[in-house]
Structures are given as C-alpha cells and as structure tokens.
Amino acid sequence: MKLSGPAIPEKWQPAYEAHLQALESKVAVVAAWLLLITVFIYQFSHPLRNVHSSELLGIEFLLRLPVILTSSMTLVGHYLGGFRWPSRYFLRLMGLSVMAMILSMLLLYLKTGTSGLYQISNGLVISFFGVSVLAVRGIKEWALLFLLPLGLFAGAAASLGIAFTDILPLFFDPLMMMLIGIIVMEALRRVLTSEFEARQTLGEMAATDQLTGLLNRRAIWPLLNHELQHAQRAGTPFSLILGDLDLFKKVNDVFGHDAGDLVLQETARRLEGALRRQDALCRWGGEELLILLPDTDSAGAQEAAEKLRASMADSTIAAGDNRIHQTISLGVASFQNGDDIDAVVSRADEALYRAKHKGRNRVEIAGSADAMPAVSD
Ligand SMILES: Nc1nc2c(ncn2[C@@H]2O[C@H](COP(=O)(O)OP(=O)(O)OP(=O)(O)O)[C@@H](O)[C@H]2O)c(=O)[nH]1
C-alpha cells in the first residue's frame, strides 16, 4: 500500500496544502481536548483502576505534564491565536509528548517493579492508536511520531539493564493498534483526497468556459473585485481590455460553426500566449473577451493590447483546408479614482466601439478620444 496516497496534480497543490492544514487544525483541536480530559481522568482515577498506592502519583503527574502543556498550547493557539505555527507542529508536539509519557511510565513501572504493568500495557494500546491517528500526513509523520520515541526508549531500556524479552510481549497489542490506526487514517485521507479532487473539478468546471477553457464571466468577477479593492486601498493601477473578434459572423456563415469554434479556441490560445502569468483572460460573451491586467497603467495596457492584436493579425488560422484571417478589435480602460468595475468595463466598451468604428483590427484607449460617432455597420 502506498502510504503517501494518490498524487495531487501540481496546479492543485496550494489548495490541497490548505485543505490538509484545515484538516490538521481540526484534528489538533479535537486531540488536544481529548488528551486534556483523558490525562486528568487517568491522573485522578487510580483508586478506581486499582493500580497502585499513591507513591507514584507525583512522578506520574510530572510525566503527564508535557501532554497537558502541549495540548493546552494547541488550544491557546487555536482559540486565542497565540502561536503562528501550523497545526502540524502542534500535532507532532502532542504525539511526541504522549509517546514520551507512556514509554517513560513503562520504564518507571519496569524499573520499580510496581504492580500494574497490565494497566500500562492498556495505556500503550490506547496511546499507540491515538498517536497513529495524529499522523494526518501519512508515513513521514508516522515515522517521526513512532520511530524516534521507540528508538530512544530502546536505548534507555538497554542502559537501565531491562531485558528486551521482558518488554517485547508488552508491545505486541500496541503495535497492532498502531497498524490499525495508520490504516484507518490512510483510508480517511484517501476519502478526503478524492472528495477534495471532486470539489476542485466541479469548481473548475463552474469557473471555466467549456469551448475555450478560459475563465467564464462569473469566475472573473471575484478577481475584478479583488483588484478594485487593491487599487482603492493601495493606489495601484489596473487596466481592462475588452476585445471583440472582427466580423466573426462571417466566419460562421462562410466556413461553418465548427470552424468558428476552432477560431475561438485558437484565439484563446494566442491571447493567453501573449499575456503575462498574472493577467486574467475571460470569455466575456460569445466572441467578446475581457482581459484584466493587474498593476498595469494605461500605457502598459496599450502595449499589451497591441501585442494581443498582433497575435491575431500576424498569421492565419487553419480550419480544415481553409486559412482564416481573423482579427480582433480592442478597447482599453484603466482604473480611475471613484470607479467601480462597471465604470471601467463601460469605458473599455466605449473604446472598443470606437475601434470597430475606425475600421477594426485596432486598439483604442478610453479617455483619449473624440466624441463617439454612430457606428454604421
Ligand atoms: N462558432 C461560434 N460562434 C459564436 C459563438 N459565440 C458567438 N458566436 C457568433 O459570433 C457572431 C458575432 O457576430 P456579431 O455580433 O454580428 O459581430 P461580428 O460579425 O463579429 O462583427 P463585428 O463585431 O462588428 O466586427 C455571431 O454570429 C454569433 O453567433 C460560439 O461559441 N461559437
């Protein structure tokens, strides 16, 4: 069984990491509460469990103290935001403190010959199961949580002169429980990973235009709003380009709808190739495209729009035996104080309208223009 689980595609890695961290955070809080409760129950229930007289209570409390501290830290971190560490570190601390507690108790009982080894053996079973469930990320965490403490325990037992033949039988059931815990956790992780992938796929489908693979109109809105807020807060510029394929109706009429679709797909590919990584390209409507250029002023956006125009005009598109010369007209508008998104889009639309009117296959900048004459075609 591959304990590291199925591979997550590269593009989803950041979201998967966030998903894992959210899971670890939930497991850490539940584990911290459980540990605090159980440690106190065990500390004060020894008469009920008929373990031993009270002479070891003090030292047992000291051995339980790291568990109390690490689980308290986890809860403080979670509820009060006191520590900025990822939950993974809290899980490690709690797991290691549980292992240190139970293994030192075992050494203590073995060394002092105190009756109650049977209880410690039960404690080992519970602890090994519990700690294996903390290994949310799989094999590497498991190795850290188990191999390190068990290695130290073996060293300590050897130096105290405790025979391994006395110890090994005590570990049989705990190791079985550890195995069960790991398998349960791995199964759970696989279910959660499949659920994560299904959610990502659905999210992508909902955000993507099926024909071109570009963002759809709904999906670009959050990006536009984010950019608007950033511009309002930090005073950074951003620009929008509205592009519209020229005389595209003719392509459909002359070459057929399939050829039209192919032209749209090739347009998406070319425009994407001409843009920067941080720019967002969206299919705004039928043959209309909206491009968001973060951190770009009017001059930069004009340059980008010119590149987009050239990427279409410079070479024909092959559709079966035909070569289609498809051009695009573009209107550019940049954010100005007091704008909302509709205002910037509307200015880009006016500029596009002008580009069409002036003969198509050209870039027009909002605000740089003459009053708009009526378009005749
Ligand atoms: N093949 C195809 N055609 C589409 C799609 N979406 C929109 N269209 C077509 O795009 C054409 C747009 O035509 P018009 O709005 O008249 O504009 P135009 O012919 O491009 O002319 P101008 O914009 O003035 O340059 C229409 O024929 C639509 O049917 C699509 O997904 N696939």
The ligand as an SDF file (V2000), in Angstrom:
LIG
                    3D

 32 34  0  0  0  0  0  0  0  0999 V2000
  -18.8990   29.4240  -33.7320 N   0  0  0  0  0  0  0  0  0  0  0  0
  -19.2860   30.1870  -32.7110 C   0  0  0  0  0  0  0  0  0  0  0  0
  -19.8130   31.3890  -32.9530 N   0  0  0  0  0  0  0  0  0  0  0  0
  -20.1940   32.1500  -31.9250 C   0  0  0  0  0  0  0  0  0  0  0  0
  -20.0540   31.7010  -30.6080 C   0  0  0  0  0  0  0  0  0  0  0  0
  -20.4970   32.6860  -29.7820 N   0  0  0  0  0  0  0  0  0  0  0  0
  -20.9020   33.7080  -30.5770 C   0  0  0  0  0  0  0  0  0  0  0  0
  -20.7380   33.3990  -31.8650 N   0  0  0  0  0  0  0  0  0  0  0  0
  -21.0680   34.1730  -33.0710 C   0  0  0  0  0  0  0  0  0  0  0  0
  -20.3420   35.3740  -33.1200 O   0  0  0  0  0  0  0  0  0  0  0  0
  -21.0080   36.2310  -34.0420 C   0  0  0  0  0  0  0  0  0  0  0  0
  -20.9300   37.6510  -33.5740 C   0  0  0  0  0  0  0  0  0  0  0  0
  -21.4090   38.4410  -34.6150 O   0  0  0  0  0  0  0  0  0  0  0  0
  -21.6980   39.9760  -34.4710 P   0  0  0  0  0  0  0  0  0  0  0  0
  -22.0100   40.3080  -33.0580 O   0  0  0  0  0  0  0  0  0  0  0  0
  -22.6760   40.3340  -35.5180 O   0  0  0  0  0  0  0  0  0  0  0  0
  -20.3350   40.6630  -34.7580 O   0  0  0  0  0  0  0  0  0  0  0  0
  -19.2200   40.4040  -35.8330 P   0  0  0  0  0  0  0  0  0  0  0  0
  -19.7090   39.6290  -37.0070 O   0  0  0  0  0  0  0  0  0  0  0  0
  -18.0510   39.8070  -35.1190 O   0  0  0  0  0  0  0  0  0  0  0  0
  -18.8900   41.8420  -36.3030 O   0  0  0  0  0  0  0  0  0  0  0  0
  -18.1570   42.9940  -35.5160 P   0  0  0  0  0  0  0  0  0  0  0  0
  -18.1560   42.6690  -34.0640 O   0  0  0  0  0  0  0  0  0  0  0  0
  -18.9200   44.2370  -35.8100 O   0  0  0  0  0  0  0  0  0  0  0  0
  -16.7780   43.0510  -36.0620 O   0  0  0  0  0  0  0  0  0  0  0  0
  -22.4560   35.7120  -34.1280 C   0  0  0  0  0  0  0  0  0  0  0  0
  -22.6530   35.1530  -35.4130 O   0  0  0  0  0  0  0  0  0  0  0  0
  -22.5100   34.6070  -33.0880 C   0  0  0  0  0  0  0  0  0  0  0  0
  -23.3380   33.5340  -33.4570 O   0  0  0  0  0  0  0  0  0  0  0  0
  -19.5040   30.4030  -30.3890 C   0  0  0  0  0  0  0  0  0  0  0  0
  -19.3460   29.9110  -29.2630 O   0  0  0  0  0  0  0  0  0  0  0  0
  -19.1370   29.6780  -31.4610 N   0  0  0  0  0  0  0  0  0  0  0  0
  1  2  1  0
  2  3  2  0
  2 32  1  0
  3  4  1  0
  4  5  2  0
  4  8  1  0
  5  6  1  0
  5 30  1  0
  6  7  2  0
  7  8  1  0
  8  9  1  0
  9 10  1  0
  9 28  1  0
 10 11  1  0
 11 12  1  0
 11 26  1  0
 12 13  1  0
 13 14  1  0
 14 15  2  0
 14 16  1  0
 14 17  1  0
 17 18  1  0
 18 19  2  0
 18 20  1  0
 18 21  1  0
 21 22  1  0
 22 23  2  0
 22 24  1  0
 22 25  1  0
 26 27  1  0
 26 28  1  0
 28 29  1  0
 30 31  2  0
 30 32  1  0
M  END
$$$$
